[in-house]
């Protein structure tokens, strides 16, 4: 395998890692927002 091919593979795997991280952060944020909304709902009543 040429070094160019190896570089391309490394870049694509890096891209996958970052998209997974972003996805996890987004999931984390949405779950926190839902928790806050639940707390607000219980405090209102």
SEFITI-326120 format. One record per atom (N, C-alpha, C, O, CB): atom name; residue number from 0; x, y, z; residue in one letter. Coordinates in steps of 0.001 Angstrom, whole numbers, plus 500000, padded with zeros to 6 digits. Last residue first. Glycine has a CB too. Layout:
// SEFITI-326120
CA  NUM  X  Y  Z  A
...
//
This chain:
// SEFITI-326120
N  44  453777  522352  538572  X
CA  44  452546  521862  539200  X
C  44  452674  521806  540711  X
O  44  451729  521416  541396  X
CB  44  452189  520483  538664  X
N  43  456290  523256  537872  X
CA  43  455140  524098  537560  X
C  43  453896  523651  538311  X
O  43  453048  524476  538652  X
CB  43  454872  524089  536066  X
N  42  458048  521230  538460  X
CA  42  458061  522416  539312  X
C  42  456836  523292  539079  X
O  42  456391  523993  539988  X
CB  42  459327  523223  539070  X
N  41  457615  519435  536413  X
CA  41  457235  519032  537771  X
C  41  457204  520231  538703  X
O  41  456415  520254  539647  X
CB  41  458203  517971  538311  X
N  40  458580  520944  534256  X
CA  40  457188  520498  534257  X
C  40  456751  520125  535671  X
O  40  455640  520459  536084  X
CB  40  457002  519300  533306  X
N  39  461269  521235  534935  X
CA  39  460415  522418  534825  X
C  39  458951  522023  534925  X
O  39  458168  522690  535602  X
CB  39  460678  523161  533503  X
N  38  462060  518550  534760  X
CA  38  462152  519263  536033  X
C  38  461251  520494  536028  X
O  38  460551  520761  537006  X
CB  38  463606  519672  536319  X
N  37  461665  518102  532026  X
CA  37  460913  517314  533013  X
C  37  460907  518034  534357  X
O  37  459871  518120  535016  X
CB  37  461520  515892  533165  X
N  36  463534  519874  530968  X
CA  36  462118  520077  530677  X
C  36  461247  519313  531665  X
O  36  460209  519815  532095  X
CB  36  461798  519643  529243  X
N  35  465890  518699  531915  X
CA  35  465525  520042  532359  X
C  35  464042  520303  532128  X
O  35  463368  520882  532980  X
CB  35  466368  521096  531632  X
N  34  465778  516300  530458  X
CA  34  465775  516278  531917  X
C  34  465335  517629  532467  X
O  34  464508  517697  533375  X
CB  34  467167  515907  532458  X
N  33  466005  517293  527876  X
CA  33  464783  516593  528271  X
C  33  464659  516542  529781  X
O  33  463570  516719  530327  X
CB  33  464761  515176  527695  X
N  32  468601  518291  528007  X
CA  32  467489  519213  527760  X
C  32  466178  518568  528191  X
O  32  465334  519223  528803  X
CB  32  467428  519617  526264  X
N  31  469990  515904  528325  X
CA  31  470035  516913  529387  X
C  31  468879  517889  529238  X
O  31  468251  518272  530225  X
CB  31  471377  517669  529365  X
N  30  469463  514692  525877  X
CA  30  468990  514039  527104  X
C  30  469000  515018  528276  X
O  30  468115  514968  529129  X
CB  30  469862  512808  527434  X
N  29  470720  516491  524150  X
CA  29  469272  516313  524062  X
C  29  468733  515648  525322  X
O  29  467651  516004  525789  X
CB  29  468905  515480  522825  X
N  28  473407  516194  524952  X
CA  28  472732  517481  525107  X
C  28  471219  517299  525084  X
O  28  470512  517885  525904  X
CB  28  473167  518455  524002  X
N  27  473893  513530  524224  X
CA  27  474065  513961  525604  X
C  27  473284  515240  525867  X
O  27  472587  515358  526875  X
CB  27  475548  514169  525922  X
N  26  473555  513673  521478  X
CA  26  472667  512819  522268  X
C  26  472707  513239  523730  X
O  26  471673  513295  524395  X
CB  26  473061  511332  522123  X
N  25  475689  515373  520893  X
CA  25  474325  515798  520585  X
C  25  473324  514982  521393  X
O  25  472359  515527  521929  X
CB  25  474038  515658  519078  X
N  24  477828  513773  521654  X
CA  24  477600  515042  522341  X
C  24  476172  515520  522118  X
O  24  475523  516013  523040  X
CB  24  478599  516106  521859  X
N  23  477549  511683  519792  X
CA  23  477425  511409  521229  X
C  23  477132  512683  521995  X
O  23  476285  512689  522889  X
CB  23  478702  510755  521771  X
N  22  478001  513091  517405  X
CA  22  476725  512414  517619  X
C  22  476501  512143  519103  X
O  22  475401  512347  519616  X
CB  22  476673  511098  516824  X
N  21  480634  513881  517789  X
CA  21  479594  514899  517650  X
C  21  478231  514296  517933  X
O  21  477403  514902  518613  X
CB  21  479620  515523  516245  X
N  20  481838  511337  517823  X
CA  20  481927  512221  518983  X
C  20  480827  513269  518947  X
O  20  480164  513517  519955  X
CB  20  483299  512900  519041  X
N  19  481285  510510  515227  X
CA  19  480749  509739  516354  X
C  19  480760  510599  517616  X
O  19  479801  510588  518387  X
CB  19  481570  508435  516574  X
N  18  482753  512369  513830  X
CA  18  481300  512373  513660  X
C  18  480629  511578  514770  X
O  18  479532  511925  515210  X
CB  18  480915  511798  512288  X
N  17  485327  511686  514636  X
CA  17  484796  512986  515020  X
C  17  483279  513030  514861  X
O  17  482590  513657  515666  X
CB  17  485444  514089  514188  X
N  16  485559  509106  513502  X
CA  16  485675  509309  514946  X
C  16  485042  510621  515365  X
O  16  484299  510667  516346  X
CB  16  487137  509275  515376  X
N  15  485363  509675  510760  X
CA  15  484354  508841  511412  X
C  15  484371  509061  512920  X
O  15  483318  509189  513544  X
CB  15  484589  507356  511087  X
N  14  487685  511151  510399  X
CA  14  486400  511785  510147  X
C  14  485280  510999  510832  X
O  14  484364  511583  511411  X
CB  14  486137  511894  508631  X
N  13  489562  509187  510906  X
CA  13  489494  510355  511784  X
C  13  488146  511041  511634  X
O  13  487538  511460  512619  X
CB  13  490637  511344  511472  X
N  12  489101  507565  508739  X
CA  12  488806  507036  510073  X
C  12  488732  508167  511092  X
O  12  487936  508115  512029  X
CB  12  489872  506005  510498  X
N  11  489948  509255  506694  X
CA  11  488552  508834  506726  X
C  11  488184  508277  508094  X
O  11  487067  508493  508566  X
CB  11  488282  507790  505640  X
N  10  492668  509535  507332  X
CA  10  491792  510703  507336  X
C  10  490328  510298  507431  X
O  10  489553  510919  508160  X
CB  10  492021  511540  506083  X
N  9  493580  506922  506987  X
CA  9  493674  507556  508303  X
C  9  492724  508743  508391  X
O  9  492054  508935  509405  X
CB  9  495118  508007  508587  X
N  8  493149  506628  504243  X
CA  8  492427  505764  505186  X
C  8  492444  506386  506581  X
O  8  491429  506375  507277  X
CB  8  493052  504341  505221  X
N  7  494945  508516  503243  X
CA  7  493516  508655  502979  X
C  7  492696  507838  503967  X
O  7  491672  508302  504469  X
CB  7  493193  508227  501549  X
N  6  497368  507424  504104  X
CA  6  496949  508735  504588  X
C  6  495447  508917  504401  X
O  6  494760  509413  505294  X
CB  6  497716  509849  503862  X
N  5  497452  505104  502616  X
CA  5  497400  505013  504075  X
C  5  496891  506321  504662  X
O  5  496088  506328  505595  X
CB  5  498788  504668  504653  X
N  4  497670  506171  500044  X
CA  4  496489  505392  500416  X
C  4  496341  505313  501931  X
O  4  495238  505440  502463  X
CB  4  496568  503980  499819  X
N  3  500186  507343  500251  X
CA  3  499021  508177  499959  X
C  3  497739  507457  500361  X
O  3  496835  508056  500943  X
CB  3  498980  508550  498465  X
N  2  501905  505253  500583  X
CA  2  501701  506136  501728  X
C  2  500479  507032  501520  X
O  2  499819  507431  502479  X
CB  2  502951  506992  501968  X
N  1  500528  502215  499190  X
CA  1  501316  503442  499122  X
C  1  500995  504337  500317  X
O  1  499959  504194  500966  X
CB  1  501047  504190  497797  X
N  0  500838  498800  500000  X
CA  0  500000  500000  500000  X
C  0  500874  501252  500000  X
O  0  501855  501324  500740  X
CB  0  499051  500005  501223  X
//
